[in-house]
Amino acid sequence: MKKLALALLILAPLPAWAEFPTIEAVKVQPSGGGYNFAVTLKHPDSGWDHYADGWEVLDADGNRLGYRLLAHPHVNEQPFTRSLGGVAIPKGTEKVFIRAHCLVDGWGDQLFEVDLGR
């Protein structure tokens, strides 16, 4: 049921004018009992009124495993990479998904699949 809800969310119609962040690359590395994620985003940040303000790590059921707040715009730094460490991944999870958020347009429709190589 959760997978169906996530699929419907992804397929929901989006406004044509939305400027969602694009996930350009993701690097993941095991560290201690968790994982470190380095996510590269691209977004037409215009200043404090419109910028990419976060990204999250989701499991296949849409459960949030980690969240990285982006506290300021990156107008002159595109694309840009920010990291999040210590993300606990449940045993048996082979793939996770990264989704980015825009202050104005909300959650993007792109789910970037990451194979954990387990």
C-alpha positions, 0 to 999 in steps of 0.5 A: 500500500505504501509503495502504491501511495509513493507511486501515485505521489510521484505520478501526480500532475505538477505545475508547468512553471515549477522549478524543482531541484535536479539531483545531479549525483549521489555518493554514498559510503558506509561509516560506522553503523550508518551511511554518509550521503553526498548529494549534488543538486542543481536549481535556479536559486534566485535568493532567499525567496526561491532556493533548494532548501533540502533533500531526503533519503527514502526507503522503497516504501517512502519512509524517511531515513534522513533529511538534510536541511539547506539553510541558505540559497546557493545562487552563485554555486551551481551545482552544489554538493552537501552531505549528511552523515550517520543515516541509519539504513534498516538491515536488508535494504538494498536501495534508497531514494533521494528526493529534493525540495524547493522552498517555493515549489515543494518536493520535486518529482525526481527520485534518484535511486541509490544502490547500497551494494549490499 
